Amino acid sequence: MISKVFRPLTAAMVVACALWAGQGRAENPGGDTGAYAYRVQPGDLLTVSVWKEEGLQLEILVRPDGEISVPLAGEIQTAGKTIADLRQEIAERMKGYIPDLVVTVSAKQLSGYKIYVVGKVGKPGEFVLSGRVDVMQALSMAGGAIRFAGLKDIKILRREGGAERAIPFDYTLVEQGRGLEQNILLEVGDVVVVP
């Protein structure tokens, strides 16, 4: 029998483990190339290191144009690439210069994953995230909808291939446990508009 002292702690540990297990799949800045792999964004701070090469232990900020500069590898475009993709590209470009090359790339600070919530919410603005969130989570982060908000007419604005599209979201349905397919994971740059 679990004592009263440890019962809350045990529940908290179960919740923490569940969140940790879910985050590993969703944000995964380590290199998964699947659908949930994190894509490097402008503003991210990366660590690049080459084993046994002291001069190649670098912290690199991804520029607004999406490029990074790496000694011996040159200019590299990061747009749409995962950490694993970058590690592979840097190693490929350096292999002619360094024998037995081992390159490590990691994300030190993920500042580029931003979403925006605007309109009739408690705290509208820009949100920098460390992992993916869905629409309901974003609304919660923004302080929830305020009085007279058009909860049936929320839109998610998303840019795809240079064109912008509006994805409808009916909060009242999701609140009732219906239409849950609307509660999509947000992508970098998405804007949630609460009229």
N, CA, C and O of each residue as an XYZ file, in Angstrom:
780
protein
N       0.845     -1.192      0.000
C       0.000      0.000      0.000
C       0.890      1.254      0.000
O       1.838      1.343      0.780
N       0.585      2.204     -0.862
C       1.371      3.434     -0.975
C       0.907      4.404      0.093
O      -0.292      4.633      0.254
N       1.859      4.979      0.828
C       1.499      5.920      1.888
C       0.925      7.200      1.286
O       1.105      7.485      0.102
N       0.230      7.963      2.129
C      -0.377      9.211      1.677
C       0.679     10.212      1.216
O       0.409     11.044      0.350
N       1.874     10.138      1.788
C       2.941     11.060      1.424
C       3.418     10.816     -0.002
O       3.677     11.764     -0.743
N       3.537      9.539     -0.391
C       4.090      9.213     -1.708
C       3.047      9.155     -2.818
O       3.412      9.172     -3.994
N       1.754      9.088     -2.479
C       0.715      8.979     -3.494
C       0.747     10.153     -4.479
O       0.718      9.908     -5.685
N       0.808     11.446     -4.024
C       0.890     12.564     -4.982
C       2.179     12.526     -5.795
O       2.182     12.841     -6.985
N       3.270     12.137     -5.146
C       4.547     12.064     -5.848
C       4.502     11.022     -6.948
O       5.002     11.252     -8.049
N       3.899      9.868     -6.653
C       3.798      8.803     -7.645
C       2.959      9.259     -8.833
O       3.323      9.006     -9.982
N       1.846      9.924     -8.569
C       0.993     10.423     -9.652
C       1.756     11.430    -10.503
O       1.670     11.415    -11.731
N       2.508     12.312     -9.830
C       3.292     13.309    -10.568
C       4.353     12.635    -11.427
O       4.617     13.071    -12.548
N       4.955     11.584    -10.909
C       5.979     10.872    -11.681
C       5.377     10.198    -12.909
O       5.990     10.200    -13.977
N       4.184      9.623    -12.768
C       3.514      8.987    -13.912
C       3.220     10.024    -14.990
O       3.462      9.781    -16.172
N       2.694     11.186    -14.580
C       2.396     12.261    -15.537
C       3.682     12.736    -16.211
O       3.714     12.913    -17.429
N       4.742     12.943    -15.425
C       6.014     13.411    -15.986
C       6.573     12.403    -16.985
O       7.075     12.790    -18.040
N       6.489     11.117    -16.663
C       6.992     10.086    -17.588
C       6.183     10.069    -18.880
O       6.743      9.923    -19.967
N       4.865     10.218    -18.759
C       4.019     10.232    -19.952
C       4.346     11.431    -20.831
O       4.437     11.308    -22.052
N       4.524     12.609    -20.194
C       4.883     13.802    -20.969
C       6.245     13.630    -21.630
O       6.427     13.985    -22.794
N       7.203     13.083    -20.881
C       8.544     12.870    -21.428
C       8.501     11.924    -22.622
O       9.152     12.172    -23.637
N       7.745     10.853    -22.503
C       7.658      9.882    -23.603
C       7.034     10.523    -24.830
O       7.481     10.273    -25.950
N       6.005     11.346    -24.639
C       5.368     12.015    -25.772
C       6.268     13.046    -26.410
O       6.255     13.210    -27.630
N       7.066     13.760    -25.590
C       7.944     14.799    -26.130
C       9.046     14.200    -26.981
O       9.444     14.801    -27.979
N       9.537     13.056    -26.619
C      10.612     12.455    -27.397
C      10.208     12.265    -28.838
O      11.025     12.427    -29.745
N       8.949     11.923    -29.056
C       8.481     11.726    -30.415
C       8.193     13.053    -31.103
O       8.472     13.216    -32.291
N       7.638     13.992    -30.363
C       7.185     15.228    -30.998
C       8.294     16.200    -31.332
O       8.315     16.733    -32.442
N       9.215     16.452    -30.421
C      10.197     17.481    -30.751
C      11.471     16.901    -31.297
O      12.004     17.425    -32.275
N      11.977     15.854    -30.717
C      13.133     15.113    -31.193
C      14.175     15.921    -31.939
O      14.360     15.707    -33.137
N      14.872     16.854    -31.270
C      15.892     17.604    -31.975
C      17.146     16.797    -32.239
O      18.101     17.331    -32.801
N      17.180     15.534    -31.857
C      18.386     14.727    -32.019
C      18.587     14.151    -33.385
O      19.722     13.811    -33.716
N      17.580     14.015    -34.206
C      17.879     13.531    -35.531
C      16.872     12.626    -36.187
O      17.145     12.157    -37.292
N      15.735     12.343    -35.602
C      14.737     11.536    -36.278
C      14.338     12.251    -37.568
O      14.112     13.461    -37.566
N      14.254     11.521    -38.641
C      13.886     12.142    -39.907
C      12.421     11.890    -40.246
O      12.005     12.130    -41.379
N      11.630     11.410    -39.283
C      10.218     11.128    -39.505
C       9.382     12.393    -39.548
O       9.904     13.507    -39.591
N       8.070     12.194    -39.536
C       7.136     13.312    -39.655
C       7.228     14.282    -38.484
O       6.914     15.463    -38.635
N       7.654     13.798    -37.315
C       7.708     14.657    -36.128
C       9.090     15.255    -35.886
O       9.285     15.940    -34.881
N      10.036     15.023    -36.760
C      11.391     15.542    -36.563
C      11.383     17.062    -36.618
O      10.689     17.664    -37.437
N      12.157     17.666    -35.745
C      12.254     19.117    -35.719
C      13.052     19.596    -36.926
O      14.105     19.040    -37.237
N      12.561     20.613    -37.596
C      13.254     21.229    -38.726
C      13.919     22.511    -38.233
O      13.275     23.336    -37.586
N      15.184     22.677    -38.532
C      15.954     23.833    -38.082
C      15.337     25.116    -38.640
O      14.918     25.165    -39.796
N      15.288     26.153    -37.801
C      14.668     27.423    -38.161
C      15.641     28.576    -37.941
O      16.551     28.460    -37.121
N      15.467     29.690    -38.659
C      16.263     30.884    -38.367
C      16.105     31.271    -36.895
O      15.004     31.219    -36.347
N      17.213     31.657    -36.265
C      17.188     32.013    -34.853
C      17.631     30.889    -33.937
O      17.944     31.137    -32.773
N      17.667     29.653    -34.433
C      18.137     28.529    -33.621
C      19.641     28.638    -33.401
O      20.375     29.107    -34.272
N      20.086     28.204    -32.242
C      21.510     28.170    -31.923
C      21.953     26.715    -31.933
O      21.462     25.899    -31.152
N      22.888     26.399    -32.828
C      23.372     25.028    -32.999
C      24.784     24.886    -32.467
O      25.562     25.840    -32.470
N      25.107     23.687    -32.009
C      26.470     23.342    -31.629
C      26.980     22.347    -32.649
O      26.372     21.298    -32.864
N      28.100     22.676    -33.278
C      28.736     21.789    -34.255
C      30.128     21.458    -33.732
O      30.900     22.357    -33.398
N      30.447     20.175    -33.661
C      31.793     19.800    -33.213
C      32.306     18.629    -34.045
O      31.553     17.754    -34.474
N      33.625     18.652    -34.252
C      34.297     17.575    -34.972
C      35.251     16.913    -33.982
O      36.101     17.575    -33.386
N      35.102     15.621    -33.817
C      35.886     14.859    -32.851
C      37.377     15.004    -33.133
O      37.819     14.876    -34.274
N      38.138     15.272    -32.090
C      39.597     15.428    -32.124
C      40.059     16.681    -32.861
O      41.235     16.783    -33.209
N      39.166     17.636    -33.108
C      39.524     18.887    -33.783
C      39.076     20.050    -32.899
O      37.936     20.505    -32.991
N      39.995     20.533    -32.031
C      39.646     21.583    -31.075
C      39.168     22.870    -31.743
O      38.321     23.573    -31.192
N      39.697     23.183    -32.910
C      39.292     24.393    -33.610
C      37.916     24.297    -34.247
O      37.396     25.289    -34.757
N      37.331     23.122    -34.221
C      36.005     22.928    -34.821
C      34.971     22.526    -33.766
O      34.212     21.575    -33.952
N      34.957     23.270    -32.656
C      33.935     23.154    -31.620
C      33.198     24.490    -31.649
O      33.667     25.461    -31.055
N      32.060     24.557    -32.327
C      31.431     25.837    -32.646
C      30.001     25.949    -32.140
O      29.278     24.957    -32.048
N      29.606     27.180    -31.814
C      28.201     27.516    -31.626
C      27.823     28.399    -32.800
O      28.465     29.421    -33.041
N      26.786     28.014    -33.531
C      26.420     28.714    -34.762
C      24.955     29.122    -34.701
O      24.074     28.293    -34.471
N      24.708     30.410    -34.911
C      23.349     30.932    -34.957
C      22.845     30.847    -36.394
O      23.522     31.295    -37.319
N      21.662     30.275    -36.580
C      21.068     30.213    -37.918
C      20.578     31.609    -38.276
O      19.737     32.186    -37.587
N      21.125     32.142    -39.376
C      20.805     33.508    -39.799
C      19.364     33.612    -40.306
O      18.735     32.600    -40.612
N      18.845     34.846    -40.393
C      17.477     35.039    -40.902
C      17.254     34.456    -42.300
O      16.129     34.096    -42.644
N      18.334     34.360    -43.121
C      18.172     33.762    -44.451
C      18.181     32.247    -44.407
O      18.077     31.598    -45.448
N      18.308     31.658    -43.190
C      18.270     30.208    -43.035
C      19.607     29.523    -43.253
O      19.677     28.294    -43.255
N      20.672     30.297    -43.437
C      21.980     29.699    -43.700
C      22.877     29.756    -42.475
O      22.687     30.575    -41.576
N      23.862     28.859    -42.463
C      24.916     28.868    -41.451
C      26.256     28.798    -42.178
O      26.340     28.316    -43.308
N      27.297     29.284    -41.515
C      28.654     29.217    -42.060
C      29.467     28.279    -41.180
O      29.570     28.480    -39.970
N      30.046     27.251    -41.802
C      30.835     26.262    -41.070
C      32.214     26.180    -41.718
O      32.314     25.945    -42.922
N      33.294     26.375    -40.926
C      34.639     26.249    -41.502
C      34.813     24.893    -42.188
O      34.363     23.867    -41.679
N      35.460     24.902    -43.326
C      35.724     23.733    -44.185
C      34.488     23.212    -44.909
O      34.612     22.434    -45.854
N      33.300     23.629    -44.482
C      32.075     23.168    -45.143
C      31.397     24.293    -45.917
O      30.607     24.033    -46.825
N      31.703     25.553    -45.557
C      31.143     26.696    -46.264
C      29.742     27.058    -45.798
O      29.347     26.778    -44.667
N      29.004     27.688    -46.703
C      27.635     28.124    -46.434
C      26.685     26.953    -46.631
O      26.740     26.266    -47.651
N      25.814     26.727    -45.653
C      24.867     25.613    -45.729
C      23.464     26.150    -45.478
O      23.225     26.841    -44.488
N      22.542     25.832    -46.374
C      21.144     26.207    -46.222
C      20.475     25.191    -45.300
O      20.550     23.987    -45.548
N      19.821     25.667    -44.239
C      19.205     24.766    -43.262
C      17.709     24.571    -43.483
O      17.105     23.704    -42.852
N      17.104     25.356    -44.360
C      15.649     25.334    -44.535
C      15.127     23.919    -44.792
O      15.558     23.245    -45.728
N      14.198     23.487    -43.951
C      13.555     22.192    -44.119
C      14.402     21.008    -43.685
O      13.999     19.860    -43.872
N      15.564     21.267    -43.111
C      16.455     20.169    -42.750
C      16.373     19.860    -41.254
O      16.152     20.745    -40.427
N      16.557     18.581    -40.936
C      16.626     18.156    -39.541
C      18.069     18.259    -39.075
O      18.972     18.515    -39.871
N      18.280     18.057    -37.781
C      19.632     18.039    -37.225
C      20.446     16.930    -37.891
O      21.621     17.122    -38.206
N      19.821     15.773    -38.105
C      20.514     14.648    -38.754
C      20.917     15.002    -40.184
O      22.006     14.640    -40.628
N      20.043     15.708    -40.908
C      20.367     16.133    -42.274
C      21.592     17.045    -42.281
O      22.482     16.895    -43.118
N      21.630     17.997    -41.336
C      22.765     18.922    -41.263
C      24.054     18.190    -40.917
O      25.098     18.454    -41.513
N      23.985     17.273    -39.957
C      25.166     16.502    -39.568
C      25.732     15.753    -40.783
O      26.943     15.735    -41.003
N      24.853     15.148    -41.552
C      25.271     14.392    -42.734
C      25.883     15.310    -43.796
O      26.905     14.971    -44.393
N      25.261     16.468    -44.033
C      25.773     17.390    -45.049
C      27.128     17.970    -44.656
O      28.025     18.075    -45.493
N      27.283     18.349    -43.384
C      28.562     18.890    -42.923
C      29.656     17.833    -43.032
O      30.761     18.131    -43.485
N      29.360     16.614    -42.626
C      30.345     15.521    -42.710
C      30.733     15.257    -44.160
O      31.906     15.030    -44.460
N      29.762     15.286    -45.050
C      30.031     15.044    -46.479
C      30.963     16.109    -47.046
O      31.881     15.806    -47.808
N      30.712     17.375    -46.659
C      31.536     18.470    -47.177
C      32.943     18.489    -46.575
O      33.874     18.977    -47.215
N      33.113     17.966    -45.354
C      34.413     18.007    -44.676
C      35.273     16.765    -44.899
O      36.468     16.783    -44.605
N      34.689     15.701    -45.408
C      35.404     14.419    -45.423
C      36.712     14.445    -46.206
O      37.597     13.636    -45.929
N      36.862     15.333    -47.159
C      38.109     15.437    -47.912
C      39.230     16.127    -47.144
O      40.397     16.038    -47.526
N      38.873     16.817    -46.055
C      39.859     17.567    -45.277
C      40.345     16.836    -44.022
O      41.488     17.011    -43.599
N      39.470     16.017    -43.432
C      39.787     15.401    -42.137
C      39.572     13.888    -42.229
O      38.469     13.441    -42.539
N      40.636     13.083    -41.957
C      40.464     11.633    -41.968
C      39.681     11.166    -40.732
O      39.710     11.827    -39.694
N      38.992     10.041    -40.844
C      38.211      9.463    -39.730
C      37.299     10.503    -39.094
O      37.286     10.673    -37.875
N      36.559     11.175    -39.908
C      35.725     12.297    -39.495
C      34.510     11.838    -38.690
O      33.785     10.933    -39.102
N      34.297     12.474    -37.538
C      33.087     12.260    -36.743
C      32.530     13.642    -36.407
O      33.139     14.397    -35.649
N      31.375     13.964    -36.975
C      30.736     15.265    -36.773
C      29.523     15.092    -35.859
O      28.750     14.144    -35.999
N      29.375     16.033    -34.921
C      28.208     16.057    -34.053
C      27.528     17.413    -34.214
O      28.180     18.455    -34.153
N      26.227     17.390    -34.418
C      25.431     18.618    -34.481
C      24.302     18.462    -33.478
O      23.611     17.443    -33.459
N      24.119     19.475    -32.649
C      23.012     19.436    -31.696
C      22.383     20.823    -31.601
O      23.000     21.833    -31.940
N      21.157     20.839    -31.136
C      20.441     22.100    -30.961
C      20.645     22.571    -29.534
O      20.219     21.903    -28.591
N      21.291     23.712    -29.369
C      21.517     24.269    -28.034
C      20.325     25.092    -27.583
O      19.914     25.029    -26.424
N      19.769     25.870    -28.515
C      18.614     26.695    -28.186
C      17.710     26.770    -29.406
O      18.128     27.209    -30.478
N      16.478     26.340    -29.231
C      15.520     26.343    -30.335
C      14.660     27.600    -30.242
O      13.595     27.596    -29.626
N      15.140     28.668    -30.863
C      14.420     29.945    -30.808
C      13.568     30.169    -32.042
O      12.765     31.101    -32.078
N      13.729     29.343    -33.036
C      13.057     29.582    -34.308
C      11.673     28.992    -34.424
O      10.953     29.310    -35.370
N      11.266     28.121    -33.472
C       9.942     27.511    -33.557
C       8.946     28.456    -32.887
O       8.739     28.414    -31.675
N       8.339     29.308    -33.708
C       7.422     30.325    -33.196
C       6.044     30.149    -33.811
O       5.896     29.815    -34.987
N       5.053     30.384    -32.985
C       3.678     30.481    -33.466
C       3.117     31.794    -32.927
O       3.721     32.430    -32.064
N       1.969     32.185    -33.440
C       1.365     33.455    -33.045
C      -0.111     33.210    -32.753
O      -0.782     32.463    -33.465
N      -0.603     33.850    -31.697
C      -2.033     33.805    -31.379
C      -2.492     35.252    -31.275
O      -1.965     36.020    -30.470
N      -3.478     35.624    -32.095
C      -3.951     37.002    -32.142
C      -5.463     37.047    -31.985
O      -6.153     36.041    -32.145
N      -5.961     38.235    -31.668
C      -7.406     38.424    -31.555
C      -7.873     38.425    -30.116
O      -7.173     38.909    -29.227
N      -9.059     37.882    -29.887
C      -9.716     37.959    -28.578
C      -9.271     36.826    -27.651
O     -10.020     35.896    -27.354
N      -8.013     36.949    -27.208
C      -7.457     36.031    -26.214
C      -6.840     36.854    -25.093
O      -6.595     38.050    -25.250
N      -6.590     36.203    -23.960
C      -6.069     36.913    -22.798
C      -4.692     37.520    -23.010
O      -4.438     38.640    -22.566
N      -3.785     36.790    -23.690
C      -2.413     37.267    -23.901
C      -1.991     37.014    -25.354
O      -1.236     36.078    -25.622
N      -2.467     37.831    -26.284
C      -2.073     37.618    -27.679
C      -0.579     37.868    -27.865
O       0.030     38.630    -27.113
N       0.004     37.221    -28.871
C       1.404     37.491    -29.159
C       2.131     36.328    -29.795
O       1.532     35.371    -30.285
N       3.453     36.449    -29.766
C       4.365     35.459    -30.348
C       4.792     34.500    -29.243
O       5.074     34.923    -28.122
N       4.839     33.206    -29.561
C       5.238     32.193    -28.591
C       6.370     31.364    -29.174
O       6.226     30.760    -30.237
N       7.503     31.337    -28.467
C       8.642     30.512    -28.866
C       8.503     29.191    -28.137
O       8.387     29.164    -26.912
N       8.512     28.092    -28.882
C       8.237     26.776    -28.319
C       9.445     25.858    -28.418
O      10.307     26.038    -29.277
N       9.498     24.875    -27.531
C      10.558     23.865    -27.602
C      10.037     22.569    -28.203
O      10.817     21.655    -28.469
N       8.756     22.478    -28.416
C       8.149     21.292    -29.026
C       6.837     21.678    -29.678
O       6.360     22.801    -29.519
N       6.265     20.753    -30.402
C       5.029     21.063    -31.119
C       3.838     21.115    -30.177
O       3.765     20.372    -29.198
N       2.911     22.002    -30.491
C       1.671     22.130    -29.723
C       0.498     22.099    -30.687
O       0.643     22.383    -31.876
N      -0.664     21.749    -30.157
C      -1.871     21.770    -30.979
C      -2.617     23.091    -30.738
O      -2.169     23.937    -29.964
N      -3.747     23.247    -31.406
C      -4.487     24.513    -31.340
C      -4.976     24.798    -29.927
O      -4.847     25.923    -29.444
N      -5.535     23.797    -29.261
C      -6.037     24.000    -27.905
C      -4.914     24.395    -26.948
O      -5.108     25.254    -26.088
N      -3.759     23.785    -27.091
C      -2.625     24.137    -26.241
C      -2.183     25.576    -26.497
O      -1.863     26.310    -25.562
N      -2.167     25.972    -27.768
C      -1.781     27.346    -28.111
C      -2.765     28.348    -27.518
O      -2.357     29.390    -27.006
N      -4.056     28.039    -27.585
C      -5.058     28.937    -27.010
C      -4.876     29.042    -25.495
O      -5.038     30.116    -24.916
N      -4.546     27.942    -24.873
C      -4.299     27.946    -23.434
C      -3.083     28.806    -23.093
O      -3.114     29.576    -22.133
N      -2.015     28.676    -23.878
C      -0.807     29.481    -23.652
C      -1.107     30.966    -23.785
O      -0.485     31.794    -23.119
N      -2.061     31.300    -24.646
C      -2.419     32.703    -24.883
C      -3.476     33.192    -23.907
O      -4.077     34.245    -24.124
N      -3.707     32.453    -22.849
C      -4.638     32.907    -21.821
C      -6.091     32.591    -22.100
O      -6.974     33.061    -21.383
N      -6.357     31.798    -23.138
C      -7.725     31.427    -23.466
C      -8.488     32.555    -24.144
O      -8.042     33.702    -24.189
N      -9.644     32.193    -24.668
C     -10.487     33.181    -25.344
C     -11.135     34.094    -24.311
O     -11.450     33.672    -23.198
N     -11.328     35.352    -24.699
C     -11.982     36.296    -23.799
C     -13.452     36.444    -24.201
O     -13.901     35.863    -25.189
N     -14.170     37.212    -23.436
C     -15.603     37.426    -23.654
C     -15.877     37.957    -25.067
O     -15.134     38.796    -25.575
N     -16.915     37.477    -25.673
C     -17.382     37.857    -27.011
C     -16.484     37.340    -28.143
O     -16.618     37.784    -29.283
N     -15.585     36.421    -27.846
C     -14.763     35.824    -28.905
C     -15.639     34.931    -29.780
O     -16.560     34.278    -29.289
N     -15.346     34.909    -31.065
C     -16.093     34.068    -32.002
C     -15.531     32.655    -32.004
O     -14.769     32.293    -32.900
N     -15.896     31.859    -31.019
C     -15.301     30.540    -30.809
C     -15.568     29.553    -31.945
O     -14.821     28.589    -32.114
N     -16.618     29.784    -32.717
C     -16.920     28.878    -33.832
C     -16.157     29.259    -35.103
O     -16.125     28.493    -36.067
N     -15.547     30.438    -35.100
C     -14.930     30.963    -36.315
C     -13.418     31.165    -36.205
O     -12.853     31.990    -36.922
N     -12.764     30.428    -35.323
C     -11.307     30.534    -35.190
C     -10.662     29.994    -36.462
O     -11.141     29.027    -37.053
N      -9.575     30.629    -36.873
C      -8.849     30.195    -38.078
C      -7.369     30.036    -37.741
O      -6.818     30.762    -36.913
N      -6.745     29.072    -38.403
C      -5.295     28.915    -38.336
C      -4.772     29.313    -39.704
O      -5.106     28.677    -40.704
N      -3.954     30.358    -39.762
C      -3.369     30.809    -41.028
C      -2.019     30.128    -41.187
O      -1.174     30.187    -40.293
N      -1.822     29.478    -42.334
C      -0.594     28.717    -42.578
C      -0.072     29.006    -43.981
O      -0.833     29.002    -44.949
N       1.228     29.255    -44.082
C       1.873     29.457    -45.383
C       2.431     28.130    -45.870
O       3.150     27.437    -45.151
N       2.087     27.792    -47.103
C       2.583     26.566    -47.731
C       2.949     26.879    -49.162
O       2.091     27.245    -49.966
N       4.224     26.736    -49.482
C       4.672     26.991    -50.841
C       4.422     28.410    -51.304
O       4.147     28.631    -52.483
N       4.510     29.383    -50.400
C       4.327     30.780    -50.767
C       2.890     31.254    -50.709
O       2.640     32.459    -50.747
N       1.932     30.329    -50.616
C       0.522     30.713    -50.535
C       0.029     30.521    -49.108
O       0.484     29.628    -48.392
N      -0.904     31.370    -48.709
C      -1.460     31.261    -47.367
C      -2.847     30.655    -47.447
O      -3.632     30.981    -48.337
N      -3.142     29.763    -46.501
C      -4.485     29.199    -46.452
C      -5.013     29.290    -45.032
O      -4.244     29.350    -44.073
N      -6.340     29.300    -44.909
C      -6.995     29.390    -43.603
C      -7.616     28.039    -43.275
O      -8.380     27.484    -44.064
N      -7.276     27.518    -42.096
C      -7.806     26.240    -41.639
C      -8.831     26.548    -40.550
O      -8.481     27.154    -39.538
N     -10.104     26.137    -40.737
C     -11.136     26.460    -39.751
C     -10.979     25.632    -38.470
O     -10.516     24.491    -38.496
N     -11.381     26.246    -37.347
C     -11.347     25.565    -36.050
C     -12.556     26.011    -35.248
O     -12.730     27.202    -34.990
N     -13.393     25.060    -34.854
C     -14.590     25.346    -34.052
C     -14.325     24.895    -32.620
O     -14.425     23.711    -32.300
N     -13.987     25.853    -31.771
C     -13.654     25.566    -30.375
C     -14.811     24.885    -29.655
O     -14.589     23.993    -28.836
N     -16.044     25.295    -29.950
C     -17.200     24.761    -29.223
C     -17.356     23.261    -29.448
O     -17.767     22.544    -28.535
N     -17.036     22.773    -30.643
C     -17.105     21.331    -30.906
C     -16.019     20.582    -30.142
O     -16.289     19.568    -29.498
N     -14.807     21.080    -30.217
C     -13.681     20.409    -29.548
C     -13.894     20.405    -28.043
O     -13.572     19.425    -27.372
N     -14.432     21.488    -27.512
C     -14.716     21.588    -26.077
C     -15.687     20.493    -25.632
O     -15.626     20.026    -24.494
N     -16.579     20.088    -26.533
C     -17.565     19.041    -26.237
C     -17.029     17.641    -26.543
O     -17.734     16.646    -26.373
N     -15.770     17.578    -26.996
C     -15.187     16.269    -27.325
C     -15.556     15.776    -28.710
O     -15.395     14.593    -29.009
N     -16.048     16.665    -29.558
C     -16.401     16.301    -30.932
C     -15.491     17.066    -31.894
O     -14.915     18.086    -31.514
N     -15.356     16.600    -33.104
C     -14.543     17.297    -34.101
C     -13.090     17.423    -33.695
O     -12.438     18.417    -34.014
N     -12.576     16.425    -32.994
C     -11.214     16.502    -32.466
C     -10.142     16.535    -33.551
O      -9.011     16.947    -33.291
N     -10.486     16.105    -34.763
C      -9.512     16.156    -35.863
C      -9.119     17.595    -36.206
O      -8.099     17.820    -36.856
N      -9.928     18.568    -35.770
C      -9.598     19.986    -35.985
C      -8.423     20.441    -35.128
O      -7.735     21.403    -35.472
N      -8.194     19.754    -34.016
C      -7.162     20.159    -33.062
C      -5.785     19.711    -33.570
O      -5.131     18.851    -32.979
N      -5.376     20.315    -34.670
C      -4.162     19.909    -35.372
C      -2.905     20.413    -34.672
O      -2.949     21.377    -33.907
N      -1.786     19.748    -34.944
C      -0.499     20.238    -34.470
C      -0.128     21.459    -35.304
O      -0.230     21.439    -36.530
N       0.299     22.508    -34.635
C       0.678     23.725    -35.336
C       2.085     23.600    -35.894
O       2.921     22.879    -35.348
N       2.336     24.304    -36.977
C       3.648     24.314    -37.608
C       4.291     25.674    -37.410
O       3.622     26.641    -37.045
N       5.582     25.741    -37.649
C       6.333     26.974    -37.488
C       5.669     28.094    -38.290
O       5.366     27.932    -39.472
N       5.449     29.230    -37.629
C       4.884     30.387    -38.316
C       3.381     30.431    -38.376
O       2.822     31.413    -38.863
N       2.685     29.385    -37.890
C       1.224     29.396    -37.898
C       0.701     30.548    -37.053
O       1.292     30.909    -36.035
N      -0.425     31.122    -37.495
C      -1.090     32.192    -36.761
C      -2.499     31.723    -36.431
O      -3.280     31.400    -37.326
N      -2.822     31.686    -35.132
C      -4.168     31.324    -34.682
C      -4.922     32.634    -34.490
O      -4.521     33.480    -33.691
N      -6.018     32.796    -35.229
C      -6.798     34.031    -35.198
C      -8.126     33.765    -34.493
O      -8.920     32.936    -34.937
N      -8.356     34.469    -33.399
C      -9.595     34.326    -32.629
C     -10.395     35.611    -32.809
O     -10.064     36.629    -32.200
N     -11.456     35.586    -33.643
C     -12.195     36.823    -33.941
C     -13.085     37.270    -32.769
O     -13.767     38.290    -32.866
